[in-house]
């Protein structure tokens, strides 16, 4: 089964339920370069603890308030390769970790 995640993971429950009911091999596809704009990741930062922790971890590792650049920066600055690549990685990891947490919550209930 293949799941594609868009740039704004807003309604995670159908995705997670599908992931939990999947049998066999599963692939998860994340957004790429064409999907970068100001504010990407801001919604999941506020909605999911795992996402917040991931963005804060990126801030610490990069030695700057990188999440602020992602959420509020000018598109021409975000789209510089030195910013774009860490932004894509940070956002994808935040989505992945948040999804794992949601899967864990659902599977523990069942």
Secondary structure, DSSP 8 states (H G I E B T S, - for coil): -EEE--SS---HHHHHHHHHH--S--EEE---GGG--TTTTHHHHHH-HHHHHHHHHHHHHHTS-HHHHHHHS-HHHHTSHHHHHHHHHHHHHHHHHHHHHHHHHHHHH-
